Amino acid sequence: MTNLFDPLTLRGTTFANRVWVSPMCQYCAVDGLIGAWHYTHLTAFATGRPGLIMVEASGVVPEGRITTGCVSIETDAKVNAFTPIIDFAHSQNVKVGIQLAHAGRKGSTTVPTDDHPIASSSEGGWQTVSASPIAYNEMPVPRELTIDEIHALTQSFVDAALRCVKAGFDLVEIHAAHGYLFHQFYSPLTNRRSDEYGGSFENRIKFLLETTKAIRAAIPQAMPLFVRLSASDWVEDGGWNIIDSIELAKQLKELGVDLIDVSSAGNVHAQKIVAGPGFQVPFAHAIKNEVQIPTSAVGLITDAHQAQHIIETNEADAVFMAREMIRNPRWPLYAAEELGVSVEWPEQYLRGKTK
């Protein structure tokens, strides 16, 4: 029986355990560059000894950001700013990954604390792009990408991945979920194209598959490659669903993807989500079983015994957690004690052990 604190090896990387920190947008980068907050935020998690910390969605081009306060990684300097964070995490035997992202039509917004949602040009906003000129809710209508622009963006993802390799990241993840650009292409609700990137299922997944293939060929063979998918659009008719996700995951596996990071939703405002503890775990379980590929589960996973149950029943190979980690950055140490598992603590914190 596999346990929450058992190691997991993917390609040439071994994660010390299966408690992983979800990517969390911090909305405080300056022109895409991280600062002191990001260092403190991420290294705090490392002191809790999770198996992996995933850095927030990072735009492969400046126009790929979600908000004007989000991270972008189009230059060496911006990516290399993460190296001290990675070095500290490695000193704690913690791996670090990064989400390569493009927000598409959901970009050019202000940070959540602002009093208006859309950033003007004077505030650093930009013209958004998408698979088709269909707006998200009341946001501006995006411009449809040309085929040449799609090919250029694939290269931007590759270039960003290579920068991350040089900066010391242990893995890269393609963010193809939550209604961002790749999701806008593969969902029939947001892709009305009539060219080779629209229409059929095979055409709608083509952009993601081409980019995945290019990244896999560019990064070291020993480096894991993850893809985050939205397993369902959570609509009654006509949207992307778990059957589609299983078929897409099969093709991603063939291209050398090592783990499917399974989430859901985010593409249309009319989604009807039935949320509850572990509500997305069945999606991860279905993809894992049908595709025979490692998966991670995410979404309202907060309790040590709940996380252990997901792993020991083989519903997923790892769990990603966010809000509970915010509340307690050293949750993995707490969870190990709760489960009666002996794990190595940072020597500076040994006095905090209760068992």
Wavefront OBJ file of the C-alpha trace (Angstrom):
o trace
v 0.000 0.000 0.000
v 1.331 3.414 -0.998
v 1.304 6.137 1.651
v 1.249 9.937 1.610
v 4.839 10.187 2.782
v 6.291 7.580 0.456
v 8.664 8.942 -2.197
v 7.604 9.192 -5.824
v 10.035 8.967 -8.741
v 9.227 10.391 -12.176
v 12.002 10.111 -14.763
v 15.187 11.231 -13.018
v 13.492 13.084 -10.173
v 12.479 11.647 -6.809
v 10.014 13.604 -4.698
v 10.459 12.968 -0.975
v 6.701 12.655 -0.453
v 3.336 13.170 -2.171
v 2.258 16.349 -0.352
v 2.730 19.089 -2.928
v 2.186 22.849 -2.776
v -0.190 24.171 -5.426
v 0.758 27.142 -7.589
v -0.748 30.297 -6.091
v -0.840 33.646 -7.875
v 0.463 36.390 -5.581
v -0.412 39.392 -7.774
v 2.574 41.443 -6.649
v 5.216 41.020 -9.338
v 6.500 44.273 -10.843
v 6.441 44.145 -14.641
v 6.500 40.369 -14.301
v 9.526 40.275 -11.973
v 9.277 38.587 -8.573
v 10.423 40.269 -5.367
v 10.937 39.743 -1.650
v 7.362 38.599 -1.079
v 7.728 35.691 -3.498
v 10.973 34.633 -1.819
v 9.354 34.616 1.617
v 6.146 32.994 0.375
v 7.871 30.082 -1.361
v 10.744 29.425 1.031
v 8.285 29.297 3.950
v 6.710 26.258 2.310
v 10.122 24.660 1.882
v 10.650 24.680 5.657
v 7.618 22.390 5.905
v 9.306 19.792 3.678
v 6.642 19.089 1.018
v 7.690 16.893 -1.876
v 7.203 19.683 -4.420
v 6.505 23.400 -4.563
v 4.904 24.560 -7.785
v 5.541 28.201 -8.647
v 2.551 30.242 -9.766
v 1.326 30.511 -13.355
v 4.005 32.462 -15.183
v 3.397 34.070 -18.554
v 5.746 32.886 -21.277
v 5.277 36.354 -22.790
v 4.205 39.525 -20.936
v 0.788 39.362 -22.624
v 0.378 35.842 -21.255
v -0.078 37.072 -17.703
v -3.448 37.004 -15.970
v -3.096 40.314 -14.137
v -0.702 43.233 -14.287
v 0.755 41.854 -11.030
v 1.435 38.338 -12.307
v 4.793 36.794 -13.150
v 6.239 36.583 -16.654
v 9.357 34.670 -17.665
v 10.323 35.990 -21.084
v 13.876 36.958 -20.026
v 16.763 35.230 -18.295
v 16.781 37.865 -15.561
v 13.167 37.233 -14.629
v 13.629 33.463 -14.450
v 16.980 33.651 -12.687
v 15.325 35.617 -9.883
v 13.915 32.250 -8.771
v 17.324 30.587 -8.397
v 17.890 31.576 -4.728
v 14.429 30.192 -3.922
v 15.212 26.944 -5.717
v 18.582 26.662 -3.975
v 16.975 27.061 -0.550
v 14.260 24.512 -1.361
v 16.891 22.037 -2.513
v 18.713 22.487 0.801
v 15.527 21.148 2.409
v 15.220 18.239 -0.065
v 12.219 19.915 -1.712
v 11.730 19.988 -5.487
v 10.508 23.093 -7.316
v 8.467 23.282 -10.522
v 6.981 26.150 -12.497
v 3.778 26.557 -14.491
v 4.332 27.792 -18.034
v 1.230 29.787 -18.845
v -0.700 32.035 -21.176
v -3.989 33.496 -19.944
v -5.409 34.252 -23.385
v -8.741 36.039 -23.176
v -8.635 36.022 -19.359
v -5.578 38.280 -19.250
v -4.995 42.019 -18.887
v -6.881 42.287 -15.617
v -6.036 44.339 -12.569
v -5.043 42.653 -9.317
v -7.961 41.361 -7.194
v -7.751 44.184 -4.648
v -8.261 46.910 -7.271
v -11.638 48.609 -7.620
v -12.088 47.702 -11.311
v -11.373 44.448 -13.147
v -9.821 45.396 -16.489
v -6.459 47.147 -16.781
v -6.333 50.120 -19.133
v -3.338 50.699 -21.392
v -2.117 53.381 -18.985
v -2.229 50.779 -16.209
v -0.187 48.332 -18.257
v -3.082 46.500 -19.909
v -2.940 44.876 -23.341
v -5.073 43.466 -26.154
v -5.953 39.885 -25.255
v -5.937 36.984 -27.699
v -7.703 33.639 -27.878
v -8.704 30.754 -30.117
v -11.743 32.745 -31.248
v -13.071 36.286 -30.654
v -15.384 35.232 -27.806
v -15.307 37.228 -24.570
v -15.233 35.690 -21.103
v -18.343 37.000 -19.320
v -18.159 40.827 -19.456
v -14.473 41.070 -20.289
v -13.268 42.620 -23.578
v -13.536 40.551 -26.756
v -10.136 38.977 -27.542
v -8.473 38.970 -30.933
v -8.291 35.613 -32.718
v -4.748 34.300 -33.028
v -3.352 33.692 -36.508
v -1.662 30.401 -37.333
v 1.725 32.129 -37.425
v 1.061 33.581 -33.973
v 0.126 30.132 -32.644
v 3.431 28.755 -33.917
v 5.305 31.689 -32.373
v 3.654 31.045 -29.014
v 4.719 27.396 -29.116
v 8.288 28.648 -29.498
v 7.760 31.070 -26.604
v 6.753 28.134 -24.395
v 9.874 26.239 -25.450
v 12.119 29.241 -24.823
v 10.583 29.751 -21.379
v 11.050 26.075 -20.522
v 14.732 26.252 -21.450
v 15.222 29.315 -19.258
v 13.650 27.393 -16.376
v 15.999 24.460 -16.934
v 19.013 26.786 -16.743
v 17.669 28.479 -13.605
v 17.567 25.149 -11.769
v 13.894 24.181 -11.749
v 13.289 20.450 -11.309
v 10.343 20.277 -13.696
v 8.048 22.352 -15.836
v 4.274 22.143 -16.073
v 2.200 23.338 -19.009
v -0.820 25.163 -17.628
v -3.648 24.012 -19.874
v -6.524 24.440 -17.411
v -8.796 26.998 -15.756
v -9.980 28.666 -18.938
v -6.566 29.904 -20.004
v -5.281 29.804 -23.572
v -4.805 26.078 -24.179
v -8.173 25.385 -22.530
v -9.723 28.040 -24.774
v -8.459 26.023 -27.736
v -9.459 22.529 -26.665
v -12.936 23.359 -25.362
v -15.643 23.540 -28.060
v -17.309 26.321 -26.070
v -14.501 28.767 -26.827
v -13.040 27.501 -30.094
v -15.098 28.337 -33.189
v -12.190 28.267 -35.637
v -12.558 26.750 -39.100
v -8.854 26.124 -39.741
v -6.506 23.339 -38.640
v -6.768 24.472 -34.996
v -10.558 24.366 -34.752
v -13.582 22.197 -35.335
v -12.769 18.553 -34.609
v -11.416 17.228 -31.323
v -8.095 16.476 -33.037
v -7.803 20.045 -34.325
v -8.756 21.657 -31.021
v -6.060 19.777 -29.075
v -3.410 20.367 -31.743
v -1.921 23.549 -30.219
v -1.394 21.845 -26.867
v 0.023 18.681 -28.420
v 2.437 20.596 -30.659
v 3.662 22.656 -27.723
v 3.998 19.610 -25.488
v 6.011 17.757 -28.120
v 8.305 20.737 -28.635
v 8.938 21.230 -24.910
v 9.570 17.523 -24.331
v 12.149 17.541 -27.121
v 13.874 20.644 -25.757
v 14.207 19.900 -22.038
v 16.479 17.189 -20.600
v 15.158 13.646 -20.926
v 15.592 13.164 -17.176
v 13.357 16.157 -16.352
v 9.668 15.457 -15.659
v 7.024 17.261 -17.695
v 3.572 17.839 -16.198
v 0.393 19.131 -17.818
v -2.460 20.648 -15.816
v -5.865 19.993 -17.376
v -9.384 21.081 -16.581
v -11.117 17.704 -16.704
v -14.564 19.250 -17.169
v -16.134 22.559 -18.148
v -18.942 21.782 -15.669
v -21.722 22.538 -18.144
v -24.650 20.302 -19.008
v -24.307 20.285 -22.793
v -21.606 20.874 -25.361
v -18.584 21.455 -23.156
v -15.320 19.676 -22.495
v -15.757 16.610 -20.270
v -13.899 13.766 -18.564
v -14.176 11.515 -21.639
v -12.399 14.189 -23.677
v -9.791 14.572 -20.944
v -9.032 10.861 -20.899
v -8.466 10.832 -24.660
v -6.278 13.949 -24.480
v -4.283 12.449 -21.598
v -3.608 9.330 -23.675
v -2.058 11.454 -26.388
v -0.082 13.536 -23.898
v 1.313 10.323 -22.406
v 2.468 9.222 -25.855
v 4.349 12.518 -26.190
v 6.273 11.918 -22.971
v 4.205 13.729 -20.339
v 4.927 12.195 -16.940
v 1.977 13.355 -14.840
v -1.445 14.886 -15.433
v -2.251 17.522 -12.822
v -6.038 17.242 -12.728
v -8.222 20.250 -11.987
v -11.443 21.453 -13.616
v -13.566 24.402 -14.716
v -12.661 28.043 -15.298
v -13.499 28.354 -18.995
v -17.055 29.679 -18.987
v -18.928 31.875 -16.561
v -22.012 29.641 -16.747
v -20.257 26.660 -15.162
v -22.169 24.873 -12.410
v -19.685 23.341 -9.997
v -20.727 20.979 -7.236
v -17.851 21.651 -4.850
v -17.000 19.746 -1.689
v -14.034 18.084 -0.014
v -11.966 16.366 -2.702
v -14.598 17.094 -5.351
v -12.104 16.812 -8.214
v -10.452 13.606 -7.026
v -12.759 11.368 -9.146
v -11.430 13.116 -12.263
v -7.833 12.342 -11.262
v -8.824 8.756 -10.475
v -10.539 8.266 -13.840
v -7.568 9.578 -15.834
v -5.108 7.548 -13.774
v -7.067 4.323 -14.287
v -8.003 4.756 -17.920
v -4.696 6.142 -19.160
v -2.317 4.392 -16.776
v -0.459 7.621 -16.118
v 0.421 9.224 -12.769
v -1.982 11.963 -11.691
v -2.215 14.563 -8.963
v -5.421 15.630 -7.267
v -6.346 19.136 -6.163
v -9.339 20.935 -4.665
v -10.541 21.211 -1.047
v -8.012 18.707 0.261
v -7.351 19.921 3.792
v -7.117 16.965 6.191
v -4.187 14.589 6.686
v -6.379 11.488 6.767
v -8.254 12.672 3.677
v -4.969 13.119 1.791
v -3.690 9.743 2.980
v -6.909 8.052 1.828
v -6.526 9.496 -1.688
v -3.026 8.045 -1.973
v -3.574 4.678 -0.287
v -6.691 3.952 -2.370
v -4.713 4.755 -5.528
v -7.052 7.558 -6.580
v -4.051 9.772 -7.372
v -0.286 9.676 -6.956
v 0.072 13.042 -5.202
v -2.096 15.785 -3.734
v -1.709 19.492 -4.405
v -2.787 21.841 -1.617
v -3.068 25.639 -1.480
v -5.331 27.229 1.137
v -4.332 24.813 3.871
v -0.687 25.560 3.092
v -1.380 29.287 3.385
v -2.892 28.686 6.796
v 0.021 26.487 7.837
v 3.120 26.512 5.589
v 4.497 23.571 7.561
v 1.384 21.448 7.103
v 3.380 18.409 5.867
v 5.196 18.186 9.222
v 1.892 18.476 11.072
v 0.254 15.879 8.819
v 3.068 13.393 9.354
v 2.613 13.637 13.111
v -1.152 13.301 12.699
v -0.621 10.104 10.702
v 2.083 8.742 13.002
v 4.755 8.908 10.308
v 8.356 9.779 11.131
v 9.796 12.413 8.787
v 12.923 14.526 8.985
v 12.323 18.024 10.376
v 14.555 21.060 9.849
v 16.867 21.005 12.857
v 15.934 24.616 13.633
v 12.329 23.491 14.269
v 12.916 20.266 16.198
v 11.694 21.876 19.402
v 8.244 22.122 17.789
v 7.765 18.380 17.458
v 5.021 16.920 19.608
v 5.648 13.239 18.908
l 1 2 3 4 5 6 7 8 9 10 11 12 13 14 15 16 17 18 19 20 21 22 23 24 25 26 27 28 29 30 31 32 33 34 35 36 37 38 39 40 41 42 43 44 45 46 47 48 49 50 51 52 53 54 55 56 57 58 59 60 61 62 63 64 65 66 67 68 69 70 71 72 73 74 75 76 77 78 79 80 81 82 83 84 85 86 87 88 89 90 91 92 93 94 95 96 97 98 99 100 101 102 103 104 105 106 107 108 109 110 111 112 113 114 115 116 117 118 119 120 121 122 123 124 125 126 127 128 129 130 131 132 133 134 135 136 137 138 139 140 141 142 143 144 145 146 147 148 149 150 151 152 153 154 155 156 157 158 159 160 161 162 163 164 165 166 167 168 169 170 171 172 173 174 175 176 177 178 179 180 181 182 183 184 185 186 187 188 189 190 191 192 193 194 195 196 197 198 199 200 201 202 203 204 205 206 207 208 209 210 211 212 213 214 215 216 217 218 219 220 221 222 223 224 225 226 227 228 229 230 231 232 233 234 235 236 237 238 239 240 241 242 243 244 245 246 247 248 249 250 251 252 253 254 255 256 257 258 259 260 261 262 263 264 265 266 267 268 269 270 271 272 273 274 275 276 277 278 279 280 281 282 283 284 285 286 287 288 289 290 291 292 293 294 295 296 297 298 299 300 301 302 303 304 305 306 307 308 309 310 311 312 313 314 315 316 317 318 319 320 321 322 323 324 325 326 327 328 329 330 331 332 333 334 335 336 337 338 339 340 341 342 343 344 345 346 347 348 349 350 351 352 353 354 355
